Amino acid sequence: MKIETSVALVTGANRGVGHHYVAHLLAQNAAKIYATARDPGTLRETVALDPQRVVPLAIDVTDTPMIAAAARRAHDVTLLINNAGALTFGGALDVSEAGLSRDMAVNNDGLREMTRAFTPVIEANGGGAVINMLTLLSLVSAPGFAGYNASKAAAWSMAMSLRAYLRPKGIRVINAFPAGIDTDMLAGVDAPKDSPAAVVRDVLAALLADQEDVYPASASNVFAAWRADQKAVEAAFAEMM
Ligand SMILES: NC(=O)c1ccc[n+]([C@@H]2O[C@H](COP(=O)([O-])OP(=O)(O)OC[C@H]3O[C@@H](n4cnc5c(N)ncnc54)[C@H](OP(=O)(O)O)[C@@H]3O)[C@@H](O)[C@H]2O)c1
């Protein structure tokens, strides 16, 4: 897939990784980018990157009617980036019920609802791609993020099912499994973090290389270790709180 002819839509584009997606897509000459956020008023800095090509749009990925309205408006999309995410801190037995539900609603159900709404759009535009921002925690759990782990493991499973369903429609599904990234999500967590720019660069390179799964930046080393010895990585992650 060529980025320079694509019309992209990024969820959670107002900050963090989503803002960097918009910047990198612009640098790689995307034709148009719908930068979406729950509150479009928070998109000022993202739109300012290039007001000609960046179109602000309201999307809360847990709001199905709002997603449907956005799919009618953004009828030229060929590349959907399911980036919006939520993380509630807490262990398996003490995470709040509200936090568990929110993480699942945003990270798994939101990914599915966005893909459901934009599949006919991308198909009508001749095919394209969906990028899903998963995490290494889709594969192996860190105990202090129990609800997030579960929601992202579910999202990985859902994304694999979507991949098989969308392939005959000419829509590729690229699943990204980053390690920790230096954004608001992990602010206050003392751990090694990759820059959002390095993560986005590697994911977009995977899109161009027709790669299905991508372990961007430092995630590639962790994934190699996991492939070699899953139990050792599980034990190492169990130490992380
Ligand atoms: N940071 C990491 O260490 C890390 C590692 C691996 C994977 N990831 C994944 O990468 C993606 C981006 O994360 P990030 O680090 O940029 O996180 P972030 O800085 O916390 O930003 C989260 C983004 O998601 C949006 N969002 C949350 N709930 C939403 C909803 N219901 N509808 C629409 N947007 C919603 C937020 O919008 P508001 O401003 O309105 O809250 C914000 O734009 C996420 O899927 C995350 O799980 C992150």
Ligand as a Chemical Component Dictionary entry (heavy atoms), coordinates in Angstrom:
data_LIG
# 
_chem_comp.id                   LIG 
_chem_comp.type                 NON-POLYMER 
_chem_comp.pdbx_formal_charge   0 
_chem_comp.three_letter_code    LIG 
# 
loop_
_chem_comp_atom.comp_id 
_chem_comp_atom.atom_id 
_chem_comp_atom.alt_atom_id 
_chem_comp_atom.type_symbol 
_chem_comp_atom.charge 
_chem_comp_atom.model_Cartn_x 
_chem_comp_atom.model_Cartn_y 
_chem_comp_atom.model_Cartn_z 
_chem_comp_atom.pdbx_ordinal 
LIG N1  N1  N 0  2.125   4.215  25.892 1  
LIG C1  C1  C 0  2.504   2.940  25.870 2  
LIG O1  O1  O 0  3.401   2.526  26.628 3  
LIG C2  C2  C 0  1.883   1.979  24.897 4  
LIG C3  C3  C 0  2.519   0.748  24.689 5  
LIG C4  C4  C 0  1.969   -0.166 23.784 6  
LIG C5  C5  C 0  0.803   0.143  23.114 7  
LIG N2  N2  N 1  0.190   1.350  23.353 8  
LIG C6  C6  C 0  -1.054  1.621  22.642 9  
LIG O2  O2  O 0  -0.843  2.689  21.749 10 
LIG C7  C7  C 0  -2.057  3.428  21.590 11 
LIG C8  C8  C 0  -1.796  4.901  21.837 12 
LIG O3  O3  O 0  -1.400  5.043  23.199 13 
LIG P1  P1  P 0  -0.733  6.369  23.786 14 
LIG O4  O4  O 0  0.502   5.944  24.465 15 
LIG O5  O5  O -1 -0.691  7.443  22.778 16 
LIG O6  O6  O 0  -1.806  6.713  24.928 17 
LIG P2  P2  P 0  -2.261  8.112  25.549 18 
LIG O7  O7  O 0  -1.174  9.098  25.469 19 
LIG O8  O8  O 0  -2.833  7.770  26.892 20 
LIG O9  O9  O 0  -3.446  8.560  24.571 21 
LIG C9  C9  C 0  -4.597  7.787  24.497 22 
LIG C10 C10 C 0  -5.435  8.310  23.359 23 
LIG O10 O10 O 0  -6.620  7.488  23.240 24 
LIG C11 C11 C 0  -7.745  8.364  23.283 25 
LIG N3  N3  N 0  -8.951  7.721  23.813 26 
LIG C12 C12 C 0  -9.145  7.143  25.025 27 
LIG N4  N4  N 0  -10.420 6.700  25.133 28 
LIG C13 C13 C 0  -11.026 7.003  23.957 29 
LIG C14 C14 C 0  -12.328 6.808  23.435 30 
LIG N5  N5  N 0  -13.290 6.218  24.173 31 
LIG N6  N6  N 0  -12.599 7.244  22.174 32 
LIG C15 C15 C 0  -11.646 7.850  21.421 33 
LIG N7  N7  N 0  -10.398 8.091  21.875 34 
LIG C16 C16 C 0  -10.100 7.663  23.118 35 
LIG C17 C17 C 0  -7.303  9.522  24.162 36 
LIG O11 O11 O 0  -8.172  10.620 23.976 37 
LIG P3  P3  P 0  -8.493  11.699 25.162 38 
LIG O12 O12 O 0  -7.434  12.752 25.061 39 
LIG O13 O13 O 0  -9.867  12.185 24.832 40 
LIG O14 O14 O 0  -8.427  10.959 26.459 41 
LIG C18 C18 C 0  -5.910  9.742  23.610 42 
LIG O15 O15 O 0  -5.950  10.427 22.387 43 
LIG C19 C19 C 0  -3.054  2.804  22.558 44 
LIG O16 O16 O 0  -3.871  1.868  21.895 45 
LIG C20 C20 C 0  -2.169  2.086  23.558 46 
LIG O17 O17 O 0  -2.826  1.028  24.203 47 
LIG C21 C21 C 0  0.715   2.278  24.186 48 
# 
loop_
_chem_comp_bond.comp_id 
_chem_comp_bond.atom_id_1 
_chem_comp_bond.atom_id_2 
_chem_comp_bond.value_order 
_chem_comp_bond.pdbx_ordinal 
LIG N1  C1  SING 1  
LIG C1  O1  DOUB 2  
LIG C1  C2  SING 3  
LIG C2  C3  SING 4  
LIG C2  C21 DOUB 5  
LIG C3  C4  DOUB 6  
LIG C4  C5  SING 7  
LIG C5  N2  DOUB 8  
LIG N2  C6  SING 9  
LIG N2  C21 SING 10 
LIG C6  O2  SING 11 
LIG C6  C20 SING 12 
LIG O2  C7  SING 13 
LIG C7  C8  SING 14 
LIG C7  C19 SING 15 
LIG C8  O3  SING 16 
LIG O3  P1  SING 17 
LIG P1  O4  DOUB 18 
LIG P1  O5  SING 19 
LIG P1  O6  SING 20 
LIG O6  P2  SING 21 
LIG P2  O7  DOUB 22 
LIG P2  O8  SING 23 
LIG P2  O9  SING 24 
LIG O9  C9  SING 25 
LIG C9  C10 SING 26 
LIG C10 O10 SING 27 
LIG C10 C18 SING 28 
LIG O10 C11 SING 29 
LIG C11 N3  SING 30 
LIG C11 C17 SING 31 
LIG N3  C12 SING 32 
LIG N3  C16 SING 33 
LIG C12 N4  DOUB 34 
LIG N4  C13 SING 35 
LIG C13 C14 SING 36 
LIG C13 C16 DOUB 37 
LIG C14 N5  SING 38 
LIG C14 N6  DOUB 39 
LIG N6  C15 SING 40 
LIG C15 N7  DOUB 41 
LIG N7  C16 SING 42 
LIG C17 O11 SING 43 
LIG C17 C18 SING 44 
LIG O11 P3  SING 45 
LIG P3  O12 DOUB 46 
LIG P3  O13 SING 47 
LIG P3  O14 SING 48 
LIG C18 O15 SING 49 
LIG C19 O16 SING 50 
LIG C19 C20 SING 51 
LIG C20 O17 SING 52 
# 
